[in-house]
Amino acid sequence: MGAIGLDDNMKLLVSEGVNGSHMVERLFWDFAGHSLLLPKNREHYPLELFVKWHQEQVFRR
């Protein structure tokens, strides 16, 4: 199971399986739903193919 992932709009997803201390909250949950800061140059964006693969094969809500 992946702890974090991206949705189709490049927003951060956090698995419900992530839990722990105040530090976990600060490192993960405080950023859940926030948009990824993408590079100005679109050729450096995460490739949709790899984001989809991660959504289907690694990240589990």
PQR file of N, CA, C, O and H, with PARSE charges and radii, in Angstrom:
ATOM      1  N   MET A   1       0.837  -1.184   0.000 -0.4000 1.5000
ATOM      2  CA  MET A   1       0.000   0.000   0.000 -0.0000 2.0000
ATOM      3  C   MET A   1       0.879   1.242   0.000  0.5500 1.7000
ATOM      4  O   MET A   1       1.839   1.336   0.764 -0.5500 1.4000
ATOM      5  N   GLY A   2       0.548   2.173  -0.845 -0.4000 1.5000
ATOM      6  CA  GLY A   2       1.254   3.441  -0.861 -0.0000 2.0000
ATOM      7  C   GLY A   2       0.637   4.410   0.135  0.5500 1.7000
ATOM      8  O   GLY A   2      -0.583   4.447   0.296 -0.5500 1.4000
ATOM      9  H   GLY A   2      -0.233   2.096  -1.465  0.4000 1.0000
ATOM     10  N   ALA A   3       1.459   5.178   0.790 -0.4000 1.5000
ATOM     11  CA  ALA A   3       0.983   6.139   1.785 -0.0000 2.0000
ATOM     12  C   ALA A   3       0.444   7.405   1.134  0.5500 1.7000
ATOM     13  O   ALA A   3      -0.536   7.987   1.599 -0.5500 1.4000
ATOM     14  H   ALA A   3       2.450   5.148   0.660  0.4000 1.0000
ATOM     15  N   ILE A   4       1.100   7.827   0.042 -0.4000 1.5000
ATOM     16  CA  ILE A   4       0.670   9.042  -0.648 -0.0000 2.0000
ATOM     17  C   ILE A   4       0.559   8.766  -2.136  0.5500 1.7000
ATOM     18  O   ILE A   4       1.187   7.851  -2.669 -0.5500 1.4000
ATOM     19  H   ILE A   4       1.896   7.354  -0.336  0.4000 1.0000
ATOM     20  N   GLY A   5      -0.256   9.582  -2.796 -0.4000 1.5000
ATOM     21  CA  GLY A   5      -0.431   9.479  -4.237 -0.0000 2.0000
ATOM     22  C   GLY A   5      -0.925  10.803  -4.775  0.5500 1.7000
ATOM     23  O   GLY A   5      -1.035  11.787  -4.044 -0.5500 1.4000
ATOM     24  H   GLY A   5      -0.766  10.326  -2.364  0.4000 1.0000
ATOM     25  N   LEU A   6      -1.222  10.813  -6.062 -0.4000 1.5000
ATOM     26  CA  LEU A   6      -1.751  11.999  -6.732 -0.0000 2.0000
ATOM     27  C   LEU A   6      -3.074  11.645  -7.384  0.5500 1.7000
ATOM     28  O   LEU A   6      -3.244  10.539  -7.896 -0.5500 1.4000
ATOM     29  H   LEU A   6      -1.133  10.013  -6.655  0.4000 1.0000
ATOM     30  N   ASP A   7      -4.016  12.589  -7.367 -0.4000 1.5000
ATOM     31  CA  ASP A   7      -5.243  12.365  -8.113 -0.0000 2.0000
ATOM     32  C   ASP A   7      -5.053  12.882  -9.536  0.5500 1.7000
ATOM     33  O   ASP A   7      -3.961  13.324  -9.892 -0.5500 1.4000
ATOM     34  H   ASP A   7      -3.878  13.488  -6.951  0.4000 1.0000
ATOM     35  N   ASP A   8      -6.102  12.832 -10.349 -0.4000 1.5000
ATOM     36  CA  ASP A   8      -6.002  13.245 -11.748 -0.0000 2.0000
ATOM     37  C   ASP A   8      -5.734  14.735 -11.914  0.5500 1.7000
ATOM     38  O   ASP A   8      -5.310  15.172 -12.984 -0.5500 1.4000
ATOM     39  H   ASP A   8      -6.990  12.473 -10.059  0.4000 1.0000
ATOM     40  N   ASN A   9      -5.977  15.517 -10.867 -0.4000 1.5000
ATOM     41  CA  ASN A   9      -5.744  16.966 -10.910 -0.0000 2.0000
ATOM     42  C   ASN A   9      -4.444  17.365 -10.222  0.5500 1.7000
ATOM     43  O   ASN A   9      -4.227  18.537  -9.915 -0.5500 1.4000
ATOM     44  H   ASN A   9      -6.321  15.162  -9.998  0.4000 1.0000
ATOM     45  N   MET A  10      -3.573  16.365  -9.982 -0.4000 1.5000
ATOM     46  CA  MET A  10      -2.270  16.571  -9.344 -0.0000 2.0000
ATOM     47  C   MET A  10      -2.404  17.126  -7.928  0.5500 1.7000
ATOM     48  O   MET A  10      -1.600  17.949  -7.489 -0.5500 1.4000
ATOM     49  H   MET A  10      -3.750  15.413 -10.231  0.4000 1.0000
ATOM     50  N   LYS A  11      -3.441  16.657  -7.221 -0.4000 1.5000
ATOM     51  CA  LYS A  11      -3.586  16.983  -5.803 -0.0000 2.0000
ATOM     52  C   LYS A  11      -3.127  15.790  -4.984  0.5500 1.7000
ATOM     53  O   LYS A  11      -3.289  14.640  -5.393 -0.5500 1.4000
ATOM     54  H   LYS A  11      -4.093  15.989  -7.578  0.4000 1.0000
ATOM     55  N   LEU A  12      -2.553  16.074  -3.827 -0.4000 1.5000
ATOM     56  CA  LEU A  12      -1.996  15.037  -2.972 -0.0000 2.0000
ATOM     57  C   LEU A  12      -3.093  14.235  -2.281  0.5500 1.7000
ATOM     58  O   LEU A  12      -4.009  14.792  -1.676 -0.5500 1.4000
ATOM     59  H   LEU A  12      -2.421  17.008  -3.495  0.4000 1.0000
ATOM     60  N   LEU A  13      -2.977  12.919  -2.387 -0.4000 1.5000
ATOM     61  CA  LEU A  13      -3.860  11.995  -1.689 -0.0000 2.0000
ATOM     62  C   LEU A  13      -3.069  11.340  -0.568  0.5500 1.7000
ATOM     63  O   LEU A  13      -1.887  11.037  -0.732 -0.5500 1.4000
ATOM     64  H   LEU A  13      -2.233  12.467  -2.879  0.4000 1.0000
ATOM     65  N   VAL A  14      -3.710  11.124   0.560 -0.4000 1.5000
ATOM     66  CA  VAL A  14      -3.079  10.428   1.678 -0.0000 2.0000
ATOM     67  C   VAL A  14      -3.959   9.234   2.026  0.5500 1.7000
ATOM     68  O   VAL A  14      -5.169   9.375   2.199 -0.5500 1.4000
ATOM     69  H   VAL A  14      -4.670  11.370   0.694  0.4000 1.0000
ATOM     70  N   SER A  15      -3.355   8.078   2.126 -0.4000 1.5000
ATOM     71  CA  SER A  15      -4.081   6.859   2.460 -0.0000 2.0000
ATOM     72  C   SER A  15      -4.653   6.944   3.867  0.5500 1.7000
ATOM     73  O   SER A  15      -4.023   7.487   4.774 -0.5500 1.4000
ATOM     74  H   SER A  15      -2.371   7.963   1.985  0.4000 1.0000
ATOM     75  N   GLU A  16      -5.861   6.398   4.040 -0.4000 1.5000
ATOM     76  CA  GLU A  16      -6.468   6.361   5.369 -0.0000 2.0000
ATOM     77  C   GLU A  16      -5.673   5.472   6.316  0.5500 1.7000
ATOM     78  O   GLU A  16      -5.857   5.531   7.532 -0.5500 1.4000
ATOM     79  H   GLU A  16      -6.373   5.957   3.303  0.4000 1.0000
ATOM     80  N   GLY A  17      -4.781   4.641   5.755 -0.4000 1.5000
ATOM     81  CA  GLY A  17      -3.942   3.784   6.579 -0.0000 2.0000
ATOM     82  C   GLY A  17      -2.794   4.519   7.253  0.5500 1.7000
ATOM     83  O   GLY A  17      -2.111   3.956   8.108 -0.5500 1.4000
ATOM     84  H   GLY A  17      -4.631   4.593   4.767  0.4000 1.0000
ATOM     85  N   VAL A  18      -2.580   5.776   6.873 -0.4000 1.5000
ATOM     86  CA  VAL A  18      -1.496   6.566   7.470 -0.0000 2.0000
ATOM     87  C   VAL A  18      -1.985   7.138   8.796  0.5500 1.7000
ATOM     88  O   VAL A  18      -2.965   7.882   8.839 -0.5500 1.4000
ATOM     89  H   VAL A  18      -3.135   6.233   6.179  0.4000 1.0000
ATOM     90  N   ASN A  19      -1.303   6.790   9.859 -0.4000 1.5000
ATOM     91  CA  ASN A  19      -1.643   7.343  11.167 -0.0000 2.0000
ATOM     92  C   ASN A  19      -0.378   7.419  12.005  0.5500 1.7000
ATOM     93  O   ASN A  19       0.660   6.867  11.641 -0.5500 1.4000
ATOM     94  H   ASN A  19      -0.507   6.186   9.824  0.4000 1.0000
ATOM     95  N   GLY A  20      -0.479   8.087  13.093 -0.4000 1.5000
ATOM     96  CA  GLY A  20       0.692   8.201  13.951 -0.0000 2.0000
ATOM     97  C   GLY A  20       0.690   9.479  14.758  0.5500 1.7000
ATOM     98  O   GLY A  20      -0.359  10.005  15.130 -0.5500 1.4000
ATOM     99  H   GLY A  20      -1.322   8.536  13.389  0.4000 1.0000
ATOM    100  N   SER A  21       1.866   9.954  15.014 -0.4000 1.5000
ATOM    101  CA  SER A  21       2.083  11.089  15.906 -0.0000 2.0000
ATOM    102  C   SER A  21       1.736  12.423  15.246  0.5500 1.7000
ATOM    103  O   SER A  21       1.296  12.490  14.099 -0.5500 1.4000
ATOM    104  H   SER A  21       2.718   9.527  14.712  0.4000 1.0000
ATOM    105  N   HIS A  22       1.953  13.455  16.011 -0.4000 1.5000
ATOM    106  CA  HIS A  22       1.771  14.825  15.520 -0.0000 2.0000
ATOM    107  C   HIS A  22       2.654  15.075  14.293  0.5500 1.7000
ATOM    108  O   HIS A  22       2.260  15.802  13.382 -0.5500 1.4000
ATOM    109  H   HIS A  22       2.311  13.400  16.943  0.4000 1.0000
ATOM    110  N   MET A  23       3.838  14.478  14.271 -0.4000 1.5000
ATOM    111  CA  MET A  23       4.751  14.658  13.138 -0.0000 2.0000
ATOM    112  C   MET A  23       4.158  14.056  11.867  0.5500 1.7000
ATOM    113  O   MET A  23       4.286  14.642  10.792 -0.5500 1.4000
ATOM    114  H   MET A  23       4.159  13.887  15.012  0.4000 1.0000
ATOM    115  N   VAL A  24       3.523  12.914  11.972 -0.4000 1.5000
ATOM    116  CA  VAL A  24       2.863  12.299  10.813 -0.0000 2.0000
ATOM    117  C   VAL A  24       1.777  13.231  10.300  0.5500 1.7000
ATOM    118  O   VAL A  24       1.628  13.419   9.092 -0.5500 1.4000
ATOM    119  H   VAL A  24       3.419  12.438  12.845  0.4000 1.0000
ATOM    120  N   GLU A  25       1.027  13.808  11.210 -0.4000 1.5000
ATOM    121  CA  GLU A  25      -0.012  14.757  10.820 -0.0000 2.0000
ATOM    122  C   GLU A  25       0.592  15.929  10.058  0.5500 1.7000
ATOM    123  O   GLU A  25       0.050  16.345   9.034 -0.5500 1.4000
ATOM    124  H   GLU A  25       1.147  13.656  12.191  0.4000 1.0000
ATOM    125  N   ARG A  26       1.695  16.461  10.540 -0.4000 1.5000
ATOM    126  CA  ARG A  26       2.334  17.613   9.896 -0.0000 2.0000
ATOM    127  C   ARG A  26       2.928  17.244   8.540  0.5500 1.7000
ATOM    128  O   ARG A  26       2.882  18.044   7.605 -0.5500 1.4000
ATOM    129  H   ARG A  26       2.135  16.123  11.372  0.4000 1.0000
ATOM    130  N   LEU A  27       3.485  16.037   8.427 -0.4000 1.5000
ATOM    131  CA  LEU A  27       4.159  15.640   7.186 -0.0000 2.0000
ATOM    132  C   LEU A  27       3.200  15.133   6.116  0.5500 1.7000
ATOM    133  O   LEU A  27       3.490  15.250   4.926 -0.5500 1.4000
ATOM    134  H   LEU A  27       3.522  15.388   9.186  0.4000 1.0000
ATOM    135  N   PHE A  28       2.070  14.577   6.518 -0.4000 1.5000
ATOM    136  CA  PHE A  28       1.146  13.990   5.557 -0.0000 2.0000
ATOM    137  C   PHE A  28      -0.192  14.714   5.509  0.5500 1.7000
ATOM    138  O   PHE A  28      -0.541  15.325   4.498 -0.5500 1.4000
ATOM    139  H   PHE A  28       1.835  14.483   7.485  0.4000 1.0000
ATOM    140  N   TRP A  29      -0.940  14.642   6.607 -0.4000 1.5000
ATOM    141  CA  TRP A  29      -2.323  15.102   6.587 -0.0000 2.0000
ATOM    142  C   TRP A  29      -2.475  16.600   6.357  0.5500 1.7000
ATOM    143  O   TRP A  29      -3.474  17.028   5.778 -0.5500 1.4000
ATOM    144  H   TRP A  29      -0.656  14.146   7.427  0.4000 1.0000
ATOM    145  N   ASP A  30      -1.532  17.392   6.785 -0.4000 1.5000
ATOM    146  CA  ASP A  30      -1.633  18.840   6.555 -0.0000 2.0000
ATOM    147  C   ASP A  30      -1.592  19.189   5.075  0.5500 1.7000
ATOM    148  O   ASP A  30      -2.008  20.279   4.683 -0.5500 1.4000
ATOM    149  H   ASP A  30      -0.721  17.044   7.255  0.4000 1.0000
ATOM    150  N   PHE A  31      -1.094  18.272   4.248 -0.4000 1.5000
ATOM    151  CA  PHE A  31      -0.970  18.542   2.817 -0.0000 2.0000
ATOM    152  C   PHE A  31      -2.000  17.797   1.971  0.5500 1.7000
ATOM    153  O   PHE A  31      -2.061  18.001   0.758 -0.5500 1.4000
ATOM    154  H   PHE A  31      -0.756  17.387   4.566  0.4000 1.0000
ATOM    155  N   ALA A  32      -2.795  16.955   2.578 -0.4000 1.5000
ATOM    156  CA  ALA A  32      -3.809  16.197   1.846 -0.0000 2.0000
ATOM    157  C   ALA A  32      -4.748  17.152   1.116  0.5500 1.7000
ATOM    158  O   ALA A  32      -5.254  18.110   1.701 -0.5500 1.4000
ATOM    159  H   ALA A  32      -2.745  16.789   3.563  0.4000 1.0000
ATOM    160  N   GLY A  33      -4.974  16.882  -0.161 -0.4000 1.5000
ATOM    161  CA  GLY A  33      -5.869  17.708  -0.968 -0.0000 2.0000
ATOM    162  C   GLY A  33      -5.226  18.938  -1.573  0.5500 1.7000
ATOM    163  O   GLY A  33      -5.856  19.629  -2.374 -0.5500 1.4000
ATOM    164  H   GLY A  33      -4.564  16.103  -0.636  0.4000 1.0000
ATOM    165  N   HIS A  34      -4.000  19.227  -1.215 -0.4000 1.5000
ATOM    166  CA  HIS A  34      -3.301  20.386  -1.774 -0.0000 2.0000
ATOM    167  C   HIS A  34      -2.752  20.049  -3.165  0.5500 1.7000
ATOM    168  O   HIS A  34      -2.372  18.910  -3.435 -0.5500 1.4000
ATOM    169  H   HIS A  34      -3.488  18.666  -0.564  0.4000 1.0000
ATOM    170  N   SER A  35      -2.719  21.033  -4.019 -0.4000 1.5000
ATOM    171  CA  SER A  35      -2.178  20.850  -5.361 -0.0000 2.0000
ATOM    172  C   SER A  35      -0.667  20.741  -5.322  0.5500 1.7000
ATOM    173  O   SER A  35       0.007  21.431  -4.559 -0.5500 1.4000
ATOM    174  H   SER A  35      -3.028  21.959  -3.800  0.4000 1.0000
ATOM    175  N   LEU A  36      -0.155  19.862  -6.159 -0.4000 1.5000
ATOM    176  CA  LEU A  36       1.284  19.717  -6.312 -0.0000 2.0000
ATOM    177  C   LEU A  36       1.836  20.980  -6.967  0.5500 1.7000
ATOM    178  O   LEU A  36       1.222  21.508  -7.894 -0.5500 1.4000
ATOM    179  H   LEU A  36      -0.703  19.301  -6.779  0.4000 1.0000
ATOM    180  N   LEU A  37       2.962  21.464  -6.510 -0.4000 1.5000
ATOM    181  CA  LEU A  37       3.609  22.605  -7.159 -0.0000 2.0000
ATOM    182  C   LEU A  37       4.375  22.063  -8.366  0.5500 1.7000
ATOM    183  O   LEU A  37       5.404  21.404  -8.224 -0.5500 1.4000
ATOM    184  H   LEU A  37       3.461  21.035  -5.756  0.4000 1.0000
ATOM    185  N   LEU A  38       3.859  22.350  -9.533 -0.4000 1.5000
ATOM    186  CA  LEU A  38       4.426  21.804 -10.764 -0.0000 2.0000
ATOM    187  C   LEU A  38       5.458  22.746 -11.364  0.5500 1.7000
ATOM    188  O   LEU A  38       5.379  23.960 -11.178 -0.5500 1.4000
ATOM    189  H   LEU A  38       3.022  22.885  -9.649  0.4000 1.0000
ATOM    190  N   PRO A  39       6.431  22.184 -12.088 -0.5600 1.5000
ATOM    191  CA  PRO A  39       7.427  23.022 -12.759  0.2800 2.0000
ATOM    192  C   PRO A  39       6.764  23.912 -13.815  0.5500 1.7000
ATOM    193  O   PRO A  39       5.698  23.575 -14.331 -0.5500 1.4000
ATOM    194  N   LYS A  40       7.377  25.015 -14.128 -0.4000 1.5000
ATOM    195  CA  LYS A  40       6.846  25.895 -15.172 -0.0000 2.0000
ATOM    196  C   LYS A  40       6.868  25.213 -16.530  0.5500 1.7000
ATOM    197  O   LYS A  40       5.958  25.389 -17.339 -0.5500 1.4000
ATOM    198  H   LYS A  40       8.243  25.289 -13.709  0.4000 1.0000
ATOM    199  N   ASN A  41       7.912  24.435 -16.772 -0.4000 1.5000
ATOM    200  CA  ASN A  41       8.070  23.737 -18.045 -0.0000 2.0000
ATOM    201  C   ASN A  41       7.270  22.434 -18.003  0.5500 1.7000
ATOM    202  O   ASN A  41       7.583  21.533 -17.225 -0.5500 1.4000
ATOM    203  H   ASN A  41       8.652  24.292 -16.114  0.4000 1.0000
ATOM    204  N   ARG A  42       6.233  22.339 -18.845 -0.4000 1.5000
ATOM    205  CA  ARG A  42       5.341  21.175 -18.834 -0.0000 2.0000
ATOM    206  C   ARG A  42       6.057  19.871 -19.162  0.5500 1.7000
ATOM    207  O   ARG A  42       5.575  18.801 -18.791 -0.5500 1.4000
ATOM    208  H   ARG A  42       5.978  23.071 -19.477  0.4000 1.0000
ATOM    209  N   GLU A  43       7.184  19.935 -19.840 -0.4000 1.5000
ATOM    210  CA  GLU A  43       7.878  18.689 -20.173 -0.0000 2.0000
ATOM    211  C   GLU A  43       8.486  18.032 -18.933  0.5500 1.7000
ATOM    212  O   GLU A  43       8.936  16.888 -18.995 -0.5500 1.4000
ATOM    213  H   GLU A  43       7.575  20.805 -20.141  0.4000 1.0000
ATOM    214  N   HIS A  44       8.501  18.751 -17.810 -0.4000 1.5000
ATOM    215  CA  HIS A  44       9.021  18.200 -16.561 -0.0000 2.0000
ATOM    216  C   HIS A  44       7.908  17.738 -15.617  0.5500 1.7000
ATOM    217  O   HIS A  44       8.186  17.309 -14.497 -0.5500 1.4000
ATOM    218  H   HIS A  44       8.135  19.681 -17.760  0.4000 1.0000
ATOM    219  N   TYR A  45       6.658  17.823 -16.060 -0.4000 1.5000
ATOM    220  CA  TYR A  45       5.529  17.346 -15.258 -0.0000 2.0000
ATOM    221  C   TYR A  45       5.615  15.831 -15.105  0.5500 1.7000
ATOM    222  O   TYR A  45       6.215  15.155 -15.942 -0.5500 1.4000
ATOM    223  H   TYR A  45       6.433  18.172 -16.970  0.4000 1.0000
ATOM    224  N   PRO A  46       5.020  15.296 -14.046 -0.5600 1.5000
ATOM    225  CA  PRO A  46       4.910  13.835 -13.951  0.2800 2.0000
ATOM    226  C   PRO A  46       4.095  13.323 -15.142  0.5500 1.7000
ATOM    227  O   PRO A  46       3.062  13.897 -15.484 -0.5500 1.4000
ATOM    228  N   LEU A  47       4.556  12.260 -15.759 -0.4000 1.5000
ATOM    229  CA  LEU A  47       3.844  11.712 -16.908 -0.0000 2.0000
ATOM    230  C   LEU A  47       2.550  11.046 -16.453  0.5500 1.7000
ATOM    231  O   LEU A  47       2.536  10.287 -15.483 -0.5500 1.4000
ATOM    232  H   LEU A  47       5.395  11.793 -15.481  0.4000 1.0000
ATOM    233  N   GLU A  48       1.467  11.339 -17.165 -0.4000 1.5000
ATOM    234  CA  GLU A  48       0.158  10.798 -16.814 -0.0000 2.0000
ATOM    235  C   GLU A  48       0.185   9.270 -16.731  0.5500 1.7000
ATOM    236  O   GLU A  48      -0.462   8.681 -15.865 -0.5500 1.4000
ATOM    237  H   GLU A  48       1.478  11.955 -17.952  0.4000 1.0000
ATOM    238  N   LEU A  49       0.926   8.638 -17.625 -0.4000 1.5000
ATOM    239  CA  LEU A  49       1.048   7.180 -17.637 -0.0000 2.0000
ATOM    240  C   LEU A  49       1.546   6.656 -16.288  0.5500 1.7000
ATOM    241  O   LEU A  49       1.023   5.666 -15.777 -0.5500 1.4000
ATOM    242  H   LEU A  49       1.451   9.116 -18.329  0.4000 1.0000
ATOM    243  N   PHE A  50       2.546   7.311 -15.716 -0.4000 1.5000
ATOM    244  CA  PHE A  50       3.116   6.870 -14.445 -0.0000 2.0000
ATOM    245  C   PHE A  50       2.219   7.215 -13.259  0.5500 1.7000
ATOM    246  O   PHE A  50       2.145   6.459 -12.290 -0.5500 1.4000
ATOM    247  H   PHE A  50       2.970   8.115 -16.131  0.4000 1.0000
ATOM    248  N   VAL A  51       1.541   8.353 -13.338 -0.4000 1.5000
ATOM    249  CA  VAL A  51       0.600   8.723 -12.277 -0.0000 2.0000
ATOM    250  C   VAL A  51      -0.532   7.699 -12.239  0.5500 1.7000
ATOM    251  O   VAL A  51      -0.920   7.245 -11.162 -0.5500 1.4000
ATOM    252  H   VAL A  51       1.601   8.967 -14.125  0.4000 1.0000
ATOM    253  N   LYS A  52      -1.066   7.330 -13.413 -0.4000 1.5000
ATOM    254  CA  LYS A  52      -2.138   6.328 -13.500 -0.0000 2.0000
ATOM    255  C   LYS A  52      -1.665   4.986 -12.957  0.5500 1.7000
ATOM    256  O   LYS A  52      -2.389   4.328 -12.209 -0.5500 1.4000
ATOM    257  H   LYS A  52      -0.751   7.699 -14.287  0.4000 1.0000
ATOM    258  N   TRP A  53      -0.447   4.575 -13.332 -0.4000 1.5000
ATOM    259  CA  TRP A  53       0.089   3.302 -12.851 -0.0000 2.0000
ATOM    260  C   TRP A  53       0.165   3.310 -11.329  0.5500 1.7000
ATOM    261  O   TRP A  53      -0.218   2.336 -10.680 -0.5500 1.4000
ATOM    262  H   TRP A  53       0.140   5.110 -13.939  0.4000 1.0000
ATOM    263  N   HIS A  54       0.659   4.407 -10.763 -0.4000 1.5000
ATOM    264  CA  HIS A  54       0.781   4.508  -9.304 -0.0000 2.0000
ATOM    265  C   HIS A  54      -0.594   4.456  -8.646  0.5500 1.7000
ATOM    266  O   HIS A  54      -0.760   3.825  -7.602 -0.5500 1.4000
ATOM    267  H   HIS A  54       0.969   5.198 -11.290  0.4000 1.0000
ATOM    268  N   GLN A  55      -1.584   5.118  -9.252 -0.4000 1.5000
ATOM    269  CA  GLN A  55      -2.941   5.097  -8.705 -0.0000 2.0000
ATOM    270  C   GLN A  55      -3.504   3.675  -8.683  0.5500 1.7000
ATOM    271  O   GLN A  55      -4.168   3.281  -7.725 -0.5500 1.4000
ATOM    272  H   GLN A  55      -1.450   5.631 -10.100  0.4000 1.0000
ATOM    273  N   GLU A  56      -3.237   2.915  -9.734 -0.4000 1.5000
ATOM    274  CA  GLU A  56      -3.824   1.583  -9.881 -0.0000 2.0000
ATOM    275  C   GLU A  56      -3.036   0.488  -9.172  0.5500 1.7000
ATOM    276  O   GLU A  56      -3.626  -0.479  -8.691 -0.5500 1.4000
ATOM    277  H   GLU A  56      -2.697   3.236 -10.512  0.4000 1.0000
ATOM    278  N   GLN A  57      -1.713   0.624  -9.101 -0.4000 1.5000
ATOM    279  CA  GLN A  57      -0.880  -0.464  -8.607 -0.0000 2.0000
ATOM    280  C   GLN A  57      -0.295  -0.246  -7.209  0.5500 1.7000
ATOM    281  O   GLN A  57       0.046  -1.216  -6.531 -0.5500 1.4000
ATOM    282  H   GLN A  57      -1.234   1.409  -9.493  0.4000 1.0000
ATOM    283  N   VAL A  58      -0.176   0.991  -6.774 -0.4000 1.5000
ATOM    284  CA  VAL A  58       0.531   1.266  -5.520 -0.0000 2.0000
ATOM    285  C   VAL A  58      -0.383   1.895  -4.474  0.5500 1.7000
ATOM    286  O   VAL A  58      -0.527   1.371  -3.370 -0.5500 1.4000
ATOM    287  H   VAL A  58      -0.453   1.778  -7.324  0.4000 1.0000
ATOM    288  N   PHE A  59      -0.995   3.013  -4.824 -0.4000 1.5000
ATOM    289  CA  PHE A  59      -1.772   3.767  -3.838 -0.0000 2.0000
ATOM    290  C   PHE A  59      -3.131   3.117  -3.612  0.5500 1.7000
ATOM    291  O   PHE A  59      -3.868   2.836  -4.557 -0.5500 1.4000
ATOM    292  H   PHE A  59      -0.878   3.439  -5.721  0.4000 1.0000
ATOM    293  N   ARG A  60      -3.441   2.888  -2.366 -0.4000 1.5000
ATOM    294  CA  ARG A  60      -4.750   2.361  -1.990 -0.0000 2.0000
ATOM    295  C   ARG A  60      -5.331   3.267  -0.910  0.5500 1.7000
ATOM    296  O   ARG A  60      -4.682   3.553   0.096 -0.5500 1.4000
ATOM    297  H   ARG A  60      -2.842   3.116  -1.598  0.4000 1.0000
ATOM    298  N   ARG A  61      -6.540   3.704  -1.132 -0.4000 1.5000
ATOM    299  CA  ARG A  61      -7.192   4.577  -0.149 -0.0000 2.0000
ATOM    300  C   ARG A  61      -7.521   3.740   1.022  0.5500 1.7000
ATOM    301  O   ARG A  61      -8.081   4.238   1.999 -0.5500 1.4000
ATOM    302  H   ARG A  61      -7.068   3.472  -1.949  0.4000 1.0000
TER
END
